[in-house]
Amino acid sequence: MPVDVAEFLLAVSGVSATLLGTFIVGVFFYLDLSHYRSATSKTIPIDRYMRVAVRWVFVAYSLPLLLPLVLVFAEPIWGALTFLALITMLLAATVGTVRQIVTQGGAGSSMPLILNEWITTVAVLIAFVLPWLIGGWTPAPSEYIPSLVITIAAGFASTAALVISEFDSTIALPNPEEKRRPRSRRGTRRGHAEESQHARASTGIRTAGSPSARDAT
């Protein structure tokens, strides 16, 4: 079924914008969780990896979001320059995530993050060389499509891995309701009864030792 290249590129840009907007909402939820986690934990090495991973996802979604617009409305040379600039930023972000993943405790014990890191690294390298292998130094707009699809898939896989790792990390967090859970009424009444008995006993001792009690005796 024939598909117009310009329409397909604009559709790719729209999908990337939707995924990026959804990811931004998830980042706000993560920031709210990180405030609570920093208050309940002294050191969490995975937070360092999360910061660079979030930056990687932003750059990954920016490539299929911005490049199709340039390819549709500008000359092919500008598309090549835009692709080169964005893929270079993505490679630099990939180096940052790899550096964090090889750091001891950088990704915690989350196996999805470790697997996703190496898979997306290979995917970025493939996306980098494909347009030049297919179309030479100035590829046509249609020759960027495989790289765009790979980048969207890598960004979506990274988003899924980050979400799964957050579920894994929140299992070990203490439940705030346990700290604020009030004592049962039975325990409270028993405590009040014991305090009342102790107060009456203390009053009786003071009354027995007073001068009026000794005179009456």
C-alpha atoms as a printed R data frame, in Angstrom:
    type eleno elety resid chain resno      x      y       z
1   ATOM     1    CA   MET     A     1  0.000  0.000   0.000
2   ATOM     2    CA   PRO     A     2  1.722  3.230  -1.119
3   ATOM     3    CA   VAL     A     3  2.159  5.907   1.508
4   ATOM     4    CA   ASP     A     4  3.161  9.496   0.931
5   ATOM     5    CA   VAL     A     5  6.558 10.146   2.528
6   ATOM     6    CA   ALA     A     6  5.659 13.615   3.758
7   ATOM     7    CA   GLU     A     7  2.488 12.401   5.445
8   ATOM     8    CA   PHE     A     8  4.348  9.516   7.044
9   ATOM     9    CA   LEU     A     9  7.053 11.809   8.377
10  ATOM    10    CA   LEU     A    10  4.486 14.175   9.848
11  ATOM    11    CA   ALA     A    11  2.706 11.205  11.437
12  ATOM    12    CA   VAL     A    12  6.004 10.092  12.991
13  ATOM    13    CA   SER     A    13  6.483 13.584  14.390
14  ATOM    14    CA   GLY     A    14  2.987 13.521  15.891
15  ATOM    15    CA   VAL     A    15  3.547 10.143  17.523
16  ATOM    16    CA   SER     A    16  6.832 11.350  18.984
17  ATOM    17    CA   ALA     A    17  5.151 14.467  20.379
18  ATOM    18    CA   THR     A    18  2.482 12.317  22.057
19  ATOM    19    CA   LEU     A    19  5.043  9.978  23.594
20  ATOM    20    CA   LEU     A    20  7.175 12.882  24.764
21  ATOM    21    CA   GLY     A    21  4.201 14.604  26.415
22  ATOM    22    CA   THR     A    22  3.231 11.400  28.209
23  ATOM    23    CA   PHE     A    23  6.804 10.942  29.363
24  ATOM    24    CA   ILE     A    24  6.924 14.482  30.754
25  ATOM    25    CA   VAL     A    25  3.848 13.725  32.890
26  ATOM    26    CA   GLY     A    26  5.593 10.611  34.183
27  ATOM    27    CA   VAL     A    27  8.692 12.646  35.038
28  ATOM    28    CA   PHE     A    28  6.621 14.908  37.296
29  ATOM    29    CA   PHE     A    29  5.309 11.858  39.159
30  ATOM    30    CA   TYR     A    30  8.876 10.589  39.511
31  ATOM    31    CA   LEU     A    31 10.039 13.913  40.931
32  ATOM    32    CA   ASP     A    32  7.275 13.754  43.539
33  ATOM    33    CA   LEU     A    33  8.380 10.243  44.473
34  ATOM    34    CA   SER     A    34 12.049 11.218  44.587
35  ATOM    35    CA   HIS     A    35 11.301 13.927  47.192
36  ATOM    36    CA   TYR     A    36  9.740 11.313  49.467
37  ATOM    37    CA   ARG     A    37 12.478  8.788  48.729
38  ATOM    38    CA   SER     A    38 15.236 11.283  49.527
39  ATOM    39    CA   ALA     A    39 13.556 11.947  52.865
40  ATOM    40    CA   THR     A    40 13.384  8.256  53.737
41  ATOM    41    CA   SER     A    41 16.759  7.102  52.346
42  ATOM    42    CA   LYS     A    42 20.275  8.379  52.792
43  ATOM    43    CA   THR     A    43 21.778  7.379  49.445
44  ATOM    44    CA   ILE     A    44 20.087  5.939  46.369
45  ATOM    45    CA   PRO     A    45 22.614  5.406  43.566
46  ATOM    46    CA   ILE     A    46 19.901  4.661  41.027
47  ATOM    47    CA   ASP     A    47 18.748  8.308  41.147
48  ATOM    48    CA   ARG     A    48 21.918  9.385  39.335
49  ATOM    49    CA   TYR     A    49 21.207  6.964  36.527
50  ATOM    50    CA   MET     A    50 17.574  8.078  36.420
51  ATOM    51    CA   ARG     A    51 18.599 11.693  35.779
52  ATOM    52    CA   VAL     A    52 20.810 10.855  32.811
53  ATOM    53    CA   ALA     A    53 18.271  8.304  31.530
54  ATOM    54    CA   VAL     A    54 15.505 10.914  31.544
55  ATOM    55    CA   ARG     A    55 17.779 13.249  29.597
56  ATOM    56    CA   TRP     A    56 18.463 10.437  27.113
57  ATOM    57    CA   VAL     A    57 14.754  9.835  26.541
58  ATOM    58    CA   PHE     A    58 14.168 13.552  25.931
59  ATOM    59    CA   VAL     A    59 16.894 13.626  23.275
60  ATOM    60    CA   ALA     A    60 15.695 10.337  21.756
61  ATOM    61    CA   TYR     A    61 12.160 11.658  21.289
62  ATOM    62    CA   SER     A    62 13.464 14.991  19.983
63  ATOM    63    CA   LEU     A    63 15.043 13.314  16.958
64  ATOM    64    CA   PRO     A    64 11.824 11.857  15.440
65  ATOM    65    CA   LEU     A    65  9.922 14.954  16.585
66  ATOM    66    CA   LEU     A    66 12.050 17.662  14.940
67  ATOM    67    CA   LEU     A    67 13.777 15.920  12.043
68  ATOM    68    CA   PRO     A    68 10.589 15.071  10.064
69  ATOM    69    CA   LEU     A    69  9.529 18.710  10.168
70  ATOM    70    CA   VAL     A    70 12.849 19.783   8.686
71  ATOM    71    CA   LEU     A    71 12.756 17.033   6.072
72  ATOM    72    CA   VAL     A    72  9.260 18.019   4.920
73  ATOM    73    CA   PHE     A    73  9.648 21.803   4.847
74  ATOM    74    CA   ALA     A    74 13.379 22.321   4.095
75  ATOM    75    CA   GLU     A    75 16.056 21.199   1.667
76  ATOM    76    CA   PRO     A    76 17.713 17.770   2.063
77  ATOM    77    CA   ILE     A    77 20.992 19.345   3.179
78  ATOM    78    CA   TRP     A    78 19.260 20.924   6.177
79  ATOM    79    CA   GLY     A    79 17.742 17.573   7.013
80  ATOM    80    CA   ALA     A    80 21.195 15.987   6.961
81  ATOM    81    CA   LEU     A    81 22.619 18.702   9.208
82  ATOM    82    CA   THR     A    82 19.694 18.442  11.625
83  ATOM    83    CA   PHE     A    83 20.031 14.668  11.780
84  ATOM    84    CA   LEU     A    84 23.759 14.950  12.391
85  ATOM    85    CA   ALA     A    85 23.256 17.454  15.226
86  ATOM    86    CA   LEU     A    86 20.499 15.491  16.947
87  ATOM    87    CA   ILE     A    87 22.160 12.090  16.593
88  ATOM    88    CA   THR     A    88 25.375 13.556  17.997
89  ATOM    89    CA   MET     A    89 23.465 14.776  21.053
90  ATOM    90    CA   LEU     A    90 21.905 11.323  21.383
91  ATOM    91    CA   LEU     A    91 25.309  9.650  21.183
92  ATOM    92    CA   ALA     A    92 26.644 11.973  23.870
93  ATOM    93    CA   ALA     A    93 23.642 11.168  26.096
94  ATOM    94    CA   THR     A    94 24.227  7.460  25.449
95  ATOM    95    CA   VAL     A    95 27.812  7.788  26.638
96  ATOM    96    CA   GLY     A    96 26.501  9.363  29.846
97  ATOM    97    CA   THR     A    97 24.039  6.551  30.515
98  ATOM    98    CA   VAL     A    98 26.651  3.871  29.785
99  ATOM    99    CA   ARG     A    99 29.043  5.564  32.180
100 ATOM   100    CA   GLN     A   100 26.413  5.477  34.905
101 ATOM   101    CA   ILE     A   101 25.396  1.892  34.188
102 ATOM   102    CA   VAL     A   102 28.971  0.608  34.583
103 ATOM   103    CA   THR     A   103 29.336  2.500  37.860
104 ATOM   104    CA   GLN     A   104 28.887  0.243  40.869
105 ATOM   105    CA   GLY     A   105 25.271  0.514  41.936
106 ATOM   106    CA   GLY     A   106 24.503  2.907  39.092
107 ATOM   107    CA   ALA     A   107 21.398  1.019  38.013
108 ATOM   108    CA   GLY     A   108 20.714 -0.687  41.307
109 ATOM   109    CA   SER     A   109 19.559 -4.267  40.887
110 ATOM   110    CA   SER     A   110 17.122 -3.557  38.050
111 ATOM   111    CA   MET     A   111 17.819 -6.025  35.265
112 ATOM   112    CA   PRO     A   112 15.412 -4.258  32.809
113 ATOM   113    CA   LEU     A   113 17.540 -1.113  33.005
114 ATOM   114    CA   ILE     A   114 20.761 -3.008  32.362
115 ATOM   115    CA   LEU     A   115 19.357 -4.934  29.393
116 ATOM   116    CA   ASN     A   116 17.658 -1.863  27.959
117 ATOM   117    CA   GLU     A   117 20.873  0.145  28.203
118 ATOM   118    CA   TRP     A   118 22.896 -2.191  26.038
119 ATOM   119    CA   ILE     A   119 20.065 -2.807  23.553
120 ATOM   120    CA   THR     A   120 19.385  0.908  23.041
121 ATOM   121    CA   THR     A   121 23.098  1.625  22.707
122 ATOM   122    CA   VAL     A   122 23.306 -0.780  19.774
123 ATOM   123    CA   ALA     A   123 20.086  0.682  18.351
124 ATOM   124    CA   VAL     A   124 21.493  4.231  18.455
125 ATOM   125    CA   LEU     A   125 24.638  3.151  16.625
126 ATOM   126    CA   ILE     A   126 22.534  1.451  13.936
127 ATOM   127    CA   ALA     A   127 20.278  4.509  13.603
128 ATOM   128    CA   PHE     A   128 23.373  6.693  13.217
129 ATOM   129    CA   VAL     A   129 24.878  4.807  10.261
130 ATOM   130    CA   LEU     A   130 21.733  3.730   8.376
131 ATOM   131    CA   PRO     A   131 20.952  6.997   6.500
132 ATOM   132    CA   TRP     A   132 24.547  7.353   5.316
133 ATOM   133    CA   LEU     A   133 24.698  3.707   4.237
134 ATOM   134    CA   ILE     A   134 21.411  3.931   2.334
135 ATOM   135    CA   GLY     A   135 21.601  7.380   0.771
136 ATOM   136    CA   GLY     A   136 25.181  8.610   0.942
137 ATOM   137    CA   TRP     A   137 26.172 12.034   2.253
138 ATOM   138    CA   THR     A   138 22.826 13.699   1.511
139 ATOM   139    CA   PRO     A   139 20.122 11.082   2.058
140 ATOM   140    CA   ALA     A   140 16.620 11.589   0.749
141 ATOM   141    CA   PRO     A   141 13.812 12.124   3.289
142 ATOM   142    CA   SER     A   142 12.542  8.561   2.846
143 ATOM   143    CA   GLU     A   143 15.963  7.165   3.735
144 ATOM   144    CA   TYR     A   144 15.737  8.536   7.291
145 ATOM   145    CA   ILE     A   145 12.594  6.516   8.042
146 ATOM   146    CA   PRO     A   146 14.380  3.382   9.380
147 ATOM   147    CA   SER     A   147 16.443  5.493  11.774
148 ATOM   148    CA   LEU     A   148 13.349  7.379  12.928
149 ATOM   149    CA   VAL     A   149 11.477  4.151  13.625
150 ATOM   150    CA   ILE     A   150 14.449  2.705  15.513
151 ATOM   151    CA   THR     A   151 14.760  5.858  17.609
152 ATOM   152    CA   ILE     A   152 11.067  5.849  18.538
153 ATOM   153    CA   ALA     A   153 11.275  2.171  19.480
154 ATOM   154    CA   ALA     A   154 14.379  2.803  21.596
155 ATOM   155    CA   GLY     A   155 12.731  5.732  23.363
156 ATOM   156    CA   PHE     A   156  9.597  3.717  24.080
157 ATOM   157    CA   ALA     A   157 11.653  0.779  25.371
158 ATOM   158    CA   SER     A   158 13.618  3.090  27.664
159 ATOM   159    CA   THR     A   159 10.397  4.606  28.999
160 ATOM   160    CA   ALA     A   160  9.026  1.138  29.751
161 ATOM   161    CA   ALA     A   161 12.278  0.104  31.457
162 ATOM   162    CA   LEU     A   162 12.249  3.227  33.638
163 ATOM   163    CA   VAL     A   163  8.650  2.583  34.690
164 ATOM   164    CA   ILE     A   164  9.379 -1.054  35.565
165 ATOM   165    CA   SER     A   165 12.463 -0.068  37.553
166 ATOM   166    CA   GLU     A   166 10.394  2.446  39.522
167 ATOM   167    CA   PHE     A   167  7.949 -0.295  40.493
168 ATOM   168    CA   ASP     A   168 10.904 -2.394  41.633
169 ATOM   169    CA   SER     A   169 12.426  0.443  43.671
170 ATOM   170    CA   THR     A   170  9.198  1.417  45.439
171 ATOM   171    CA   ILE     A   171  8.785 -2.091  46.859
172 ATOM   172    CA   ALA     A   172 11.649 -1.471  49.288
173 ATOM   173    CA   LEU     A   173 10.357  1.915  50.441
174 ATOM   174    CA   PRO     A   174  8.790  2.137  53.927
175 ATOM   175    CA   ASN     A   175  5.055  2.639  54.126
176 ATOM   176    CA   PRO     A   176  4.327  6.151  55.422
177 ATOM   177    CA   GLU     A   177  0.970  4.976  56.813
178 ATOM   178    CA   GLU     A   178  2.734  2.667  59.240
179 ATOM   179    CA   LYS     A   179  4.519  5.585  60.885
180 ATOM   180    CA   ARG     A   180  1.338  7.633  61.229
181 ATOM   181    CA   ARG     A   181 -0.935  4.744  62.185
182 ATOM   182    CA   PRO     A   182 -2.703  5.632  65.481
183 ATOM   183    CA   ARG     A   183 -2.907  3.213  68.344
184 ATOM   184    CA   SER     A   184 -6.051  1.180  68.726
185 ATOM   185    CA   ARG     A   185 -8.826  2.388  70.999
186 ATOM   186    CA   ARG     A   186 -8.391 -0.617  73.211
187 ATOM   187    CA   GLY     A   187 -4.747  0.209  73.796
188 ATOM   188    CA   THR     A   188 -5.594  3.862  74.376
189 ATOM   189    CA   ARG     A   189 -8.291  3.083  76.941
190 ATOM   190    CA   ARG     A   190 -5.995  0.670  78.718
191 ATOM   191    CA   GLY     A   191 -3.312  3.326  78.893
192 ATOM   192    CA   HIS     A   192 -5.755  5.881  80.284
193 ATOM   193    CA   ALA     A   193 -6.948  3.354  82.904
194 ATOM   194    CA   GLU     A   194 -3.407  2.612  84.012
195 ATOM   195    CA   GLU     A   195 -2.617  6.331  84.259
196 ATOM   196    CA   SER     A   196 -5.780  6.903  86.338
197 ATOM   197    CA   GLN     A   197 -4.906  4.074  88.729
198 ATOM   198    CA   HIS     A   198 -1.392  5.389  89.097
199 ATOM   199    CA   ALA     A   199 -2.717  8.909  89.809
200 ATOM   200    CA   ARG     A   200 -5.162  7.639  92.460
201 ATOM   201    CA   ALA     A   201 -2.412  5.606  94.114
202 ATOM   202    CA   SER     A   202 -0.123  8.619  94.216
203 ATOM   203    CA   THR     A   203 -2.916 10.774  95.704
204 ATOM   204    CA   GLY     A   204 -3.574  8.180  98.415
205 ATOM   205    CA   ILE     A   205  0.082  8.044  99.380
206 ATOM   206    CA   ARG     A   206  0.290 11.839  99.671
207 ATOM   207    CA   THR     A   207 -2.922 11.933 101.732
208 ATOM   208    CA   ALA     A   208 -1.675  9.265 104.132
209 ATOM   209    CA   GLY     A   209  1.542 11.146 104.720
210 ATOM   210    CA   SER     A   210 -0.069 14.568 105.287
211 ATOM   211    CA   PRO     A   211 -0.086 16.210 108.857
212 ATOM   212    CA   SER     A   212 -3.897 16.059 109.131
213 ATOM   213    CA   ALA     A   213 -3.873 12.319 108.583
214 ATOM   214    CA   ARG     A   214 -1.209 11.866 111.287
215 ATOM   215    CA   ASP     A   215 -3.196 14.021 113.815
216 ATOM   216    CA   ALA     A   216 -6.340 11.989 113.161
217 ATOM   217    CA   THR     A   217 -4.373  8.845 113.895
